[in-house]
Amino acid sequence: MSADTFHALHHVTVPDWLRQQAQTHRSRLALSAPSHRGYRDRLGYAQLVERMHAMARGLHGRGLRRGDRLALLLPNTAAREGVLTALGCWQLGAAVSPLNQRSTDDELRHALALLEPAMAVVCDAEDTRRIEALGLAPERILRLDGPPDSSCAWPEPEGAPAGALPADCPASPHDLSCLLFTSGTTARAKAVMHTHRSQLHTGLAMGGAIGLTCDDAYQGSWPLHTSSVLNLGCMSAWVHGAAVVLEEDTLDNAGRLRLIASEACTVYHSVPAPLHFMIDEFERGRYDVRGVRRIAYGGAAMPVEIIQRYQRLWPHADQVQVWGMTETGPAGTALPPWMLPRQAGAIGLPQPGCAIRILAEDCGPGQLRDVPRGETGEIAFAGPSASSGYFRNAAATAETFVDGWVLTGDLGWIDGEGVLHFVDRKKDIINRGGLKISSAAVEEALYRCAGVAEAAVIAVPHPKLGEDIGACVVPLPGTTLDTQALRAACAQILADNQVPRHWFVLRKLPRNGLGKVLKRELRAQVLAHQAPMA
């Protein structure tokens, strides 16, 4: 990362940056994304800028103005339309907020009430009826399948007549550009605020850590409603002049592998769970992935055995572990290929332009204190990719954004090489009779047990100890798990107090769109409907 690029991103908007890239990489692929019309659109940088300008004119004609907020309620099968809508918003100085189609009505009602969007973009009449019932006026809803000449139609930018950009909506690098809802794995989702500046710096840091260049096609299994498409995927690619390749949410693992081949993907990015399933499919079929030079993963530590399987089966691809969260960009840390597999399980060194520290738990504003090197504390992040806080939630903002640092709620420690190690979410630490046990450490051991396809560890109530360890495991297809054998296997790996006492064999684990386990749902599910096995 050059100092010139770092400082240049302080003073431009996302549209400004894309226009600069289009001058250098005019015909180079910028975006490959599925359309709701059933085809895959492939746009060069110059074409992307043309669509962005047309989108801005179309949204302005529908009434969108600087400072407004637009809600996206689209699946990844309409990723093309979602990304182009976001670009039009940014050109106008408006903010976009992608929402999860799979959210409950109560969750969507909460999001819409918080956002008060000037308009929303949806797929069809069914989505329109749904959000109308949740309180959004019909004249504020644009449909992808609306009649082309109607006021409710999404303004298709392809083939739109040329014209001047709206003069009354100049965007600024400091403008609110994205409102991204947290994953809601442990609590009600909050809307994280990002600006043009923080989005671009996210791309600079994350793309730099992954090693993107203008010769790369960067594909990932990213849900549109998360920070992973607009902030991680698009910004990382576009800041570095690469192409971003977005997947349909209807793709199976075979489809992902075929898309890698057809789009000549060179870098693939996912959370561990899809990569686990994808390598299983790769072993069953015949897929050309020889062009992939790097695999990136984050969201959780990758099990060592999966790292080793990719090293064996994809020897042409090295690997990088990244860590971040919506509030940090999601920039954060990266474990470079040369540290794998020696440091497998760690989450790395600070990404370019990022700073990490480990804080004592009993400090507050004006009193932040680091723990000694090697000791566990709360991971704190600082950098220009960081969010400016939670939208219309001053209390939560004050609790998380303290003295220029983002208090992540994750526990970790830093070793003698300066490498960050993740311990657990603060809320996922199990307090067993006063002894603190990392659920992540127990999960790592479970993944090493024969027959286990998926694993998650939760706290279960205990009348004397307060909490005890509950292991939730999913068997490999065609496998029956013997919990006594699993307990014995864990005893060979873990300390006695870390071995699960309660076992739950499930068909699947509840996950969000990014593949993260929803532990709040998991606790409710197993404790309400399934008695633990001794």
N, C-alpha and C positions, 0 to 999 in steps of 0.2 A: 504494500500500500504506500503510495507516494504522499508526501505531506501536501503537495499541490491538490491532489484529489480530495484528501481529507478536508482541507479548508474550502475547496470549491463547493462541496456539498452543503456547507453552512449557508450558502447564499442563493440557492436555486430551489425551485419546486420540482416535483416529479416530472411534469410536462416540460419544464425547461431542460431537464437532464435528457429526456428522451429526444427532444429536438436536436440537442448537441450530438447524441449518439447516432441519430439518423444522418447527420452530415458525414460521419466517419464510416458507419456501417450500413449504408443506405439499403442495400439489397440483402444483407445478412439476416437470417431468420431471427426474429425476436420472440414470437409467440406461436405455439401450436396448441390448440385447445378445441375441445368438442363443443358443438353448437346444439341448441335445442332442436334444430331442424334435422339432426341426424347425420351431419357431416363433420369433418375435422377441418377447421380453418387454420391456415399457416400464413402468418403475416411477417414480412420483413420490417425492419425498423422504420423505413420511410412510410410503408403502408400503415403501420401501427399509429404513427403520428397523424396521418390523414384521417384514420378512423376516430382517433381521439378528438380531433377538431370537429369532425362531423357530429360526433356524439355530444360534444359540448353545445353545439348549435341546436341539436335536437332537444336536449334536456332544457336548455334555456327557453326554447319555444314552448315547452310544456310548463314553464313557470319556475324552474329551479334557479336559485340565486346564491350568491356568495353568502356563506354562513349557514346555509340550510343543511339539513341532514336527510340522506336518502337511505332507506332500508332495502337490502337485497334479500329476497327469500327464494333462492335458486339452488338447485342441485348441481353437482359437478358436470352433469350432462349438458348444462348450460353455462359452463365455465367461460366460454368465449364471450357471451353476453354479459356475464358478471364482471369480467375484467374490463371490457370496453365501457360499461356503465361507470365503473370506478374511475377510469381515465377521464371520462367526460365530467364527472363530479370534480376531480382535482383541477381540471382546466378552468372550471368556474369558481374555484375557491370554496366548494361545498365539501361536505364530509360524507363518506359512505360507511354503512354498517352492515356487514353480511350476517344474516341470521340463519339458524339451523332449522331446516325444514322438519326435522324429526323432533323438535322441541314440543313439549306439551302446550296446550292452549294457555295454561296458566303462565308458563315460562314466556311464551310469545307476548301475551298480554302485558306482562311485566316489562319486557324489552321495548315494546311500542310505547307504553306509557312513559318510560324513562326517556326514550329518544325523541318523542314527538316529531316524527319525520315529516318533512314537507311532502314527500312522496315515497312510494315503495314500488319495487319492480318484482313481479311474480311471473310464473310460467303460464298459468291458464285460469279458466273460470273457477275451478275448484279452489285454487289458492286465493283467488279474489274473494270468494264467498267466505273463506276462513278468516281472513284478516279484516274483512268488513264486520264480521260477527265479533271481532275482538276490539272494534272501536275505530278503525281507520275509515275515513270517508271515501266513498267509491271514486270521487273525482281525483283523489290523490294516488290512485293505483294504476300502474302501467303494466300491461300484459304482453308477454313475448308473442302470444298467439292472437293478439288483438287485430281487428281489421286494419290494414295499413293506413287508411285515411281517417281513422277515428281518433278522438282525443285520448282514448285509453290505451292506444297502441304504443309499445316501446319503439322509440325512434331509431329504426335500423340505419346504421351509418354507411353500410356498403351501398354505393350507388347514389348516395345523397348528393344534392347539388352543392357545388362549391360556394363558399361565401366567407365573409369576414367573421372573425371570432367576436363574441359579445364584448363590448368595450366597458361594460359596467361591472364586470366581475373579475378583476385582476387578482390572481392568487398570490399568496406570500409564503415564504418558507416556514413561517411561524403559524400558518393557518392549521386549524384542526382538519385533518384529512381522513382519518380512519378511526372508527369506534369499534373495537374488537372485544367481544364478550369472552370472559374467562371461561374455562372449560366446565366449571361447576361440578368438579369431582367431589368436593367436600362441602360446598356451601352454595348459596344462590349466586348466580353469575353477576359480575359487575362489568361495566363497559370501560375498557381501557382506552385512554386517549392517546393518539399518535398524530404527529404533524408531518409535513413533507420532509422536514429535516431529519426527524427520528426514523422515518421509513427509509430514507436514502442511506443513513448511517447504519441501519440494520443490514441493508444489502451490502454495504462496503465491508462491514465486519464479518458477517456470516459467509458471504461469497468469497472473501479473502481467506478465511479459515478453511473453507472447503477446497479452495484452490481453483476457482473458476477463471477461465480465460475466454476471449472472444471466439475461440474455436470450439467451445463446449455446447452440447445440448443437455440441459439439466432437467431431468424428469423426477417426479416424486408422487407418492400417494398422499396427497394433501387435500383435505376437505376445504371447500370454498369458504365455509363459514368461520374458519379459524384464522389465526395470524399466518399460517403456513403458506397460503397462496399469495395474498397481496404483499405481505411484508417479507417473508422468507424467500419463497420461490421467485416471484416476479422481480423484487428489488435486487436480490442477489444476482440474478441473471443480468438484468438491465444495467446495473451499475458497472458490471464487468464486461458488458458487450456480448453476453452469451444469449442463447435461446432458452426459454422456459417451456417445458412440455408438460401440460396438465392432463391428468387422467380422468376418465369418466368414473363416477362412483359405482357404475354397474360392472366395471371390469373385474374379472376373476384373476387369479394368479397367472393363468396361462395368457390372458389378455394383456396383463402388464408386461410379461416377457416378450410377447409379440410386438407390443408398442415400442419397447426398447430397441428391437431390431429394425422396425419400420422407420422410426425417427432417428436412427443412428445415434442413440443416446450414449453419451460418454460419462456422465455422472448420474448416479441414481441415489435418491434420498428417501428415507422412510423412518418410521419408528420401528423398534425391534419386532413386534408381533407380525406385521405383514412380511417383513424380510424372512422371518422364520418359516412362514407358510410358502413364500415364494421359492425358497431354496428346496423345499420339499417337492414342489411342482417341477422345478428345473431338473431334479434327479429322475423324475418320472418321464419327462418328455425330451424333445430335441429342439432347443432354442439357440439362436445365434446371439450371444451377448459379448462377442469378442471385442466389440468397440468400447465397452465400459472400462474406463481406466480407474474409476474411484467409486466407492460406496460410502455414503454418509448416513449416519443414524443418530437419533437423539430422542428425547422424551423419557428415556429410561436407559439404564445400563444394558448393553448387549451381552447376553450369556456367552461365556467363553467358548462353549462348544459350537455356537452359531458362527462366531468369528472364525473359528478353525475350519468349519465346513465351507465357508465362502473362500477362505484362503486356498483350500484344497480344490474346490470345484471351479472357482473363478480366479485362477492364479494371475491373470492379467490385470486384476483390479486390486488396488490397495484400499484401505479403509480409514475413515476418520470418524471419531465420536464427537458430537457437538452437544452442548447444553445451553439452554436459554428458556425464557418464559415470555408470555405475552407482554408482561410489564417491562421486560428488558429489551424488547424489540421484535423477535426473540433472539438477539445477540447474547453472547455470554462467554463460554469457554469452548475449547476444542482440543481433543487428544489427537495429535498428528500421527500419520501412518508409521513413522519410525519409532513411535513409542508402543506400538502394538506388535505382538500380544503381551509384551513385558508388563505394561501398565493396564492391561485389560481390566475393566471395572471402574477405573478412574474416569473423570469427565473433563480433565485437561487443563490447559493453560489459557489465560485470558486471550480472547480474540483481539484482533487489531483495534485499537482505540478504546478498549474495555479495561476496567479495573475490578478486581475481586478482593474482598477481605472477609475474615471470619470473626464474627462479633460474639462477645459474651451475651448471655441471654438476659441479664438484668440491667441493661443500659437503655436509655431513651434519648430523646432529642437533646443535643448539646452534650451528651455523655456517652457517645459511641466508643466502645473500647474493644480492641482486638484481643482474642485469646492467644496464648503462646503457640508458636508453630508446632503442628502435630496434634493439637487438641481440637475437639469437636465444638462447633458453635454454629450460629446462624450465618448462612451465606448472604453477603451483601454485594450489590452490583452498582457500578457507576459507569456512565459513558453517554455519548450523544445520541445513542439509539434508544435510551430509556424513555418510557412514557412520561407524560406530564401529570399523570394521576388518573383517578376514576371519575367518570362523567357524573356530575351532580351527586357526588358522594364525598363530601369534605372529611367526614370522620374516618372512612376507610383510607382515603388519600393520606391523611395525617399519620395514620398508623403504619402505612407501608412505605411511603416516600419521606425519608427522614434525613435532613442535613445533606441533601444531594445524593443520597444512597437509596437504592431499592432494597428493602428488607424482604427477602424472597420467601421466607417460611420454610426453606429447605435447610437441613443440617448437613454440614460437611467439615472437612479438615484439609489442610495443605501440607504436603510432604516436603522432604528436603530438596526435591527438584523444583518446587514451586507448583506442583501438579495438584489440582483440586480433586478431592474424592467426595462423592455424594454418600451420605449416610442414610437419610430418609426425609420424608416430609415430617415437620414437627408434629403434625396431627396423626402421623402413622407410626410413631414410636410407641412401642408397647411397654407399659410400666408393670412389670411382673414382680410384685412384692418389693418394689423399690429399685429393682434392676431394670435398666433401660435396654430394650432389645430392638434392633433395627429390623423392621419387616422386610426391607430390601435385601439384607444379608441372608435371611432365611429363604426368601424367594430364589436367590441365586443358587443356594444348595438344592432346593427342590427341582430346579431345572436340570440338575446333574443326575437326577434319579431316573432310572429306566422306566419308560412307559408314560412319562409326564409330558403332555403337550403344552399345557398352560398352568401357571401357578400364581396365586396371590395369597398374601398373609394378612390377617386382620386380628384385632384384639377382640377376645370374647370375655364376657363377665366371669369373674371368679369370686366366690363368697369370702375367701380369706386373702387371696393375693391381690384382689382388685381387678386385675386383668390377666389373661392367659393367652397363649398363642394358638390361633386357629389357622390351619392350612387348608386352602381351597384349591383343589387340583382338578384338572381336566385330563382324562386319559387320551393317549394317541388312538386313532381309529383302530378298532379291532382289538383293543387292549383292555384288560380288566386290572384295575389297580388294587393291590393288597396294601392296606394302610399300615399294617404291622411291619411289612417289609420296607415301606417308605420310612417309617419311624426309625427302623434299624439303620437304613442307609444314611439318614440325616445324622444319626448319632456318631457315624464315622467321620462326619464333616464338621459338625457344629459342636459348640460347648453344650453341656447338659442342659443348662437353663435356656438355651436357644431352640431346643428340639420341640416341635409342635406336639401338644398334648391332645388337641382336638382336630379332627379331620373331616373335611367335607368334599365328597366326590361329586362334581357337577358336570353337566353337559357342555356348558360354556360359561365364560366370565362376562359380566356386563362391561361394555367398553363405550367410550365416547367416539366421536368421529375420527380422532387422531389415533385411536387404538389404545388409549390409556384406560386402565381399569378404573371403573367407577366404584371406589371402595365404600362410599356411603351406601350405594344401592346394594353392593355385595353384602355388607353387614346386615342390612335390613332383610335381604333375601334369605340368607342362611340361618340367621337367628330366629326369624319368624316361622320358617317353613321346614327346617331340617334340623333334627337333633344331632349334636356332635357324636361321633363314634369314639368310644374309649380307646 
